[in-house]
């Protein structure tokens, strides 16, 4: 893969007809070191956010040794790349065949669940042919918590209600070597208080069940920076999580886990697109809702943008995008702030797409082909490089070694 100083150099060298996925390996490496060094527990990368083998390798080399895998395909992918990685199958609904393969073929010992039926499935699938039940399981009961402080809710689909948690925790305790409680506060949690509320639910669940808990997994939700979304420093999240974890009625040797996805990979990628048509303040571009811009279309996510032409001099104005397919749903309302004189043939970089961007691409309508390039400049925004307007008292910097 070719390496360039920035997106403008990519455009000058390639004048691409197809979108170009741009990666910044140094940004992902810096994020990995930040979590490895500063989170007060174990950080598991949520592979679903971006399953790129190159990215997974970068995270591994920079201190991320645990991986949250949510399907047997993700189990196979990471195990095939990283024989020594710790894999945790954190999807609460799995097939018996997937559980059995994960346990017996890939050495997965950690599974999540939110029902008695799933517990029974895990116990049965990890029992060997001689009828001996597994004695080395770590089982985490997923508790339903609020997503009120997050941009995208994850409260509806998974998680046992607090009122029903005690019997499930008690039953799970009988079948595992280590018992855990996990939760997810929702994607892009904009305040550390989201985790405080969730940990108070964990406290109530433990008290009601009267069981020994060995693992508390605070899940994902750690934010990145997007237009209109400026979260506090991640150290503030870590400090509050650690303080409330330490006060829980848990085993003296209990472990604190997290499952960052977006926060580890958002800064890794962007996409360069070409404007194919302008209609008033609507730009027809060559990527969209069925490509890397799924979130921009379907959840109105605003990504940072910048024009890559040197001769665009007029003030910024609001634009909406249409993608390349024939579908009216291939529309991104933004608004995306670009020079008023942008026109067909101009190129745009759309940033912070490392999380869920490339992972959501399809080939619908015959589109979806992309080129790839590496650039060495900084992402459009970063929680890790120490130059935010409000760096706070904490030293929010990790070295670029």
NUMI-355882 format. One line per field, with one value per residue (C-alpha): x, y, z. Coordinates in Angstrom, 3 decimals. Layout:
N
u <- (X_...)
v <- (Y_...)
w <- (Z_...)
//
This chain:
401
u <- (0.000_1.348_2.192_1.510_1.925_-1.797_-5.062_-4.197_-1.114_-3.280_-5.561_-2.661_-1.011_-4.078_-6.859_-9.113_-12.447_-13.368_-13.428_-10.088_-9.943_-7.130_-5.559_-3.401_-1.624_0.110_-3.248_-4.498_-1.179_-1.411_-4.991_-3.990_-1.091_-3.373_-5.830_-3.084_-1.274_-4.104_-7.246_-7.139_-7.945_-8.046_-9.066_-10.703_-10.949_-14.497_-13.660_-17.045_-16.082_-13.456_-12.254_-9.385_-6.477_-4.007_-5.744_-5.982_-2.234_-1.468_-3.550_-1.838_1.631_0.743_-0.563_-4.127_-4.051_-7.775_-10.451_-14.241_-15.472_-19.179_-19.408_-17.627_-16.248_-14.592_-13.280_-11.676_-10.274_-8.519_-7.379_-5.917_-3.914_-3.069_-2.578_-1.823_-4.661_-7.375_-10.732_-14.019_-17.277_-19.414_-22.542_-25.327_-27.085_-24.939_-25.521_-24.493_-22.217_-20.442_-19.932_-18.570_-16.144_-14.998_-14.316_-12.837_-11.115_-10.066_-9.575_-12.290_-13.151_-15.177_-18.806_-21.597_-25.288_-28.500_-30.926_-31.079_-31.563_-28.230_-26.540_-27.851_-26.679_-23.151_-22.893_-24.105_-21.904_-18.744_-19.313_-16.962_-17.922_-17.294_-19.912_-17.474_-18.585_-16.065_-14.410_-12.564_-15.341_-15.600_-19.272_-20.488_-24.140_-25.137_-27.190_-29.509_-28.568_-29.608_-28.310_-29.635_-26.183_-25.115_-25.673_-26.758_-28.811_-27.923_-30.484_-33.284_-31.846_-29.692_-29.407_-31.314_-33.438_-32.193_-35.349_-34.551_-30.781_-30.390_-31.643_-29.537_-26.401_-26.962_-27.468_-24.458_-22.237_-22.769_-21.273_-18.184_-14.735_-15.118_-18.426_-18.741_-21.265_-21.119_-23.173_-23.129_-24.071_-24.588_-22.329_-20.605_-21.282_-20.862_-20.336_-18.506_-21.654_-23.143_-20.785_-21.461_-25.183_-24.497_-22.092_-24.725_-26.997_-24.192_-23.960_-27.684_-27.558_-24.675_-26.376_-29.633_-27.952_-25.434_-22.820_-19.082_-18.286_-14.817_-15.120_-16.867_-16.890_-18.024_-18.398_-17.927_-19.298_-16.011_-16.379_-14.469_-14.697_-17.174_-18.771_-21.094_-19.793_-16.918_-16.547_-14.485_-10.978_-10.984_-8.994_-12.118_-14.024_-11.270_-10.991_-14.719_-15.018_-12.100_-13.367_-16.816_-15.429_-13.226_-16.247_-18.289_-18.912_-16.774_-13.920_-10.696_-9.000_-11.812_-10.807_-12.047_-12.593_-13.718_-14.626_-13.551_-14.320_-14.943_-12.385_-9.621_-10.297_-12.284_-9.124_-7.608_-9.481_-11.067_-12.391_-11.658_-14.671_-15.212_-18.068_-19.810_-22.607_-23.801_-27.493_-27.883_-26.556_-26.666_-23.487_-23.607_-20.538_-19.174_-19.660_-22.680_-25.277_-24.365_-20.665_-18.524_-21.139_-23.855_-24.018_-24.204_-27.326_-29.090_-28.406_-27.655_-24.062_-22.049_-18.496_-15.801_-15.125_-12.593_-12.207_-8.949_-8.743_-6.398_-8.430_-11.642_-11.699_-15.299_-16.713_-17.994_-21.645_-23.931_-24.227_-26.066_-24.775_-26.291_-24.401_-23.817_-26.647_-30.104_-31.772_-33.314_-32.314_-28.683_-28.864_-26.879_-28.430_-25.422_-25.034_-21.472_-19.542_-17.606_-16.507_-19.405_-17.708_-17.195_-18.273_-18.213_-14.726_-13.573_-12.455_-13.489_-11.953_-14.517_-12.826_-13.175_-14.525_-12.315_-15.199_-17.970_-17.187_-15.255_-16.903_-20.380_-19.544_-21.617_-21.558_-25.180_-26.052_-22.575_-20.813_-18.389_-14.991_-12.344_-8.663_-6.520_-3.644_-1.673_-1.096_1.195_-0.569_-2.887_-6.582_-9.087_-9.702_-8.028_-8.491_-4.873_-2.460_-2.711_-3.752_-7.435_-8.695_-9.481_-6.730_-7.744_-5.306_-4.688_-1.852_-3.873_-0.802_0.778_4.140_4.505_7.330)
v <- (0.000_3.434_6.008_9.723_12.775_13.655_13.311_16.113_14.187_11.114_13.056_14.612_11.215_9.113_11.437_8.554_7.670_5.463_6.415_6.043_4.627_6.435_4.894_6.448_3.575_5.963_7.220_3.706_2.849_5.948_5.135_1.561_2.734_5.216_2.506_0.002_2.507_4.489_2.384_0.876_-2.655_-4.819_-3.277_-5.601_-4.273_-4.647_-6.203_-5.387_-1.688_-2.404_-5.951_-4.865_-7.313_-4.444_-2.566_-5.631_-6.186_-2.550_-2.735_-5.978_-4.533_-1.516_-3.260_-4.479_-8.206_-8.914_-8.947_-8.767_-11.075_-11.170_-13.987_-17.202_-15.465_-12.860_-15.637_-17.350_-14.087_-12.973_-16.428_-17.020_-13.802_-13.791_-17.250_-15.753_-13.221_-13.570_-13.837_-13.120_-14.088_-11.198_-11.541_-12.615_-14.800_-17.465_-20.775_-23.921_-24.817_-21.453_-21.810_-25.335_-24.375_-21.286_-23.280_-26.499_-25.289_-21.736_-21.756_-19.219_-19.428_-16.242_-15.893_-13.425_-14.209_-12.551_-15.484_-18.879_-20.420_-19.013_-20.258_-23.763_-23.563_-22.532_-25.242_-27.921_-26.796_-26.731_-30.194_-32.727_-35.998_-37.891_-35.758_-33.662_-30.056_-27.269_-26.110_-23.089_-20.808_-17.092_-16.203_-12.613_-11.762_-8.741_-6.245_-3.802_-0.204_3.221_4.736_8.208_9.797_8.239_9.260_5.750_3.578_-0.056_-0.573_-2.337_-5.532_-7.159_-7.287_-8.763_-6.316_-5.511_-7.018_-10.381_-10.379_-12.113_-15.603_-15.511_-14.472_-17.186_-19.852_-18.709_-18.772_-22.540_-23.151_-20.974_-20.488_-16.696_-14.812_-11.392_-8.663_-6.652_-3.851_-1.330_2.305_2.919_4.208_7.589_8.218_11.952_11.988_9.720_9.782_7.180_4.610_5.774_5.121_1.709_0.715_1.591_-0.932_-3.454_-2.742_-3.351_-6.574_-7.970_-7.063_-8.723_-11.898_-12.180_-13.771_-13.321_-11.378_-11.694_-9.458_-6.164_-5.277_-1.716_-2.470_0.100_3.570_5.445_8.405_10.065_13.638_14.587_17.901_18.920_16.152_17.212_14.730_15.286_13.790_10.005_10.170_11.598_8.475_6.186_7.921_7.772_4.178_3.102_4.938_3.354_-0.073_-0.008_0.634_-2.328_-5.364_-7.693_-10.156_-8.586_-9.851_-8.807_-7.514_-4.417_-4.819_-2.554_-3.091_0.028_-0.068_3.403_5.035_2.750_2.959_6.093_8.077_5.262_5.912_8.528_8.400_10.607_11.080_12.931_15.345_14.066_16.653_19.712_20.640_23.793_22.774_19.040_17.267_13.924_11.990_8.531_6.967_6.917_5.069_1.659_2.328_3.855_6.523_4.229_6.161_9.534_8.351_6.139_7.815_11.345_11.147_14.241_13.518_16.180_17.142_19.201_20.145_19.048_21.731_24.679_27.066_26.945_30.322_31.173_30.873_27.586_26.761_23.835_20.934_17.627_14.568_12.014_8.763_6.979_4.422_4.801_4.701_7.874_6.540_7.056_10.517_12.197_15.415_16.570_19.475_19.194_22.462_23.014_25.984_27.665_27.355_23.572_21.891_18.678_17.247_18.452_16.037_15.899_14.068_12.745_11.992_9.824_6.835_4.171_3.030_1.254_3.014_0.452_-2.339_-1.411_-1.218_-3.182_-3.708_-2.643_-1.427_-2.415_0.256_-0.343_-0.583_1.456_2.180_2.337_4.528_5.270_8.866_10.197_13.406_13.765_12.807_15.644_15.339_13.419_12.644_11.530_14.078_16.705_19.774_20.088_23.516_22.252_19.751_19.872_19.210_15.640_14.986_13.666_12.722_9.448_9.526_8.747_6.263)
w <- (0.000_-0.968_1.733_1.356_3.602_3.504_1.601_-0.819_-1.900_-2.458_-4.785_-6.703_-7.204_-7.999_-9.249_-8.188_-9.767_-6.804_-3.099_-1.339_2.169_3.956_7.037_9.738_11.529_13.921_15.199_15.998_17.654_19.844_20.896_21.771_23.927_25.658_26.744_27.547_29.744_31.314_31.624_35.159_34.011_30.887_27.571_25.021_21.482_20.140_16.785_15.231_15.145_12.486_11.743_9.485_9.971_9.633_12.445_14.700_14.252_15.107_18.298_19.334_18.785_20.923_24.010_23.330_24.144_24.701_21.985_22.238_19.488_18.694_16.135_15.275_12.175_14.405_16.649_13.648_12.293_15.462_16.521_13.065_13.362_17.062_18.601_22.026_22.206_24.841_23.081_24.845_23.091_24.291_22.129_24.538_21.932_20.239_18.524_20.345_17.438_17.616_21.375_20.992_18.215_20.094_23.266_21.933_18.739_19.597_23.363_24.172_27.866_28.340_27.281_28.036_28.543_29.667_30.076_31.744_28.296_27.122_30.295_29.672_26.051_27.078_29.727_27.313_24.407_26.542_28.033_26.442_24.765_27.997_29.749_31.778_32.161_31.594_34.804_33.403_32.181_32.842_32.427_32.391_32.936_30.869_32.844_31.109_31.878_30.653_27.391_28.183_28.119_24.803_21.201_20.124_22.462_23.120_25.875_24.001_22.566_25.266_29.037_31.933_33.910_37.377_38.869_37.246_37.629_40.997_39.979_36.810_38.686_41.274_38.611_36.596_39.682_39.855_36.408_36.157_37.548_37.383_37.503_35.938_35.291_32.083_30.566_27.722_28.282_24.554_21.816_22.158_25.852_26.295_30.062_32.514_34.656_32.297_33.829_37.376_36.921_35.414_38.188_40.764_39.060_39.281_43.018_43.454_41.448_43.512_46.787_45.740_44.456_47.324_45.040_44.704_41.550_40.002_36.912_36.210_32.513_31.771_28.069_25.336_24.778_25.115_22.770_19.963_18.668_15.938_14.925_17.731_20.009_22.243_25.115_28.263_28.403_28.628_31.853_33.492_32.441_33.673_37.052_37.812_36.635_38.807_41.873_41.692_40.772_43.874_46.095_44.812_47.074_44.929_45.327_46.575_43.406_41.039_37.625_35.801_32.050_29.217_25.554_23.610_19.916_18.521_20.814_19.543_15.827_14.880_14.181_12.100_8.841_6.630_3.071_0.076_-2.207_-5.444_-6.105_-9.228_-9.368_-7.496_-7.231_-5.148_-1.725_-2.440_-3.514_-5.315_-4.168_-4.967_-1.525_0.709_2.754_1.342_1.705_4.420_5.231_6.620_9.916_8.169_6.372_8.850_12.203_10.933_12.172_11.334_10.298_9.889_6.272_4.393_0.739_-0.859_-3.579_-3.045_-5.197_-3.120_-1.402_-0.533_3.011_4.373_3.928_4.716_2.278_2.182_0.313_-2.040_-2.513_-5.853_-5.845_-7.403_-3.981_-2.514_0.911_-0.131_1.380_4.157_5.418_7.463_7.427_6.140_6.139_2.906_0.766_-0.978_-4.384_-4.313_-7.542_-9.594_-9.924_-6.510_-3.813_-0.148_2.788_5.287_8.597_11.709_9.768_11.332_13.525_11.611_8.312_6.275_8.293_6.987_3.271_0.762_-3.001_-3.493_-6.983_-8.180_-6.144_-3.285_-4.955_-3.146_-3.328_-0.187_0.941_4.093_5.199_7.896_8.912_11.894_11.897_11.780_15.527_18.323_21.985_22.248_20.822_23.560_21.538_22.415_23.418_26.915_27.811_31.509_34.323_33.234_30.828_27.882_25.826_24.801_23.083_19.384_19.644)
//
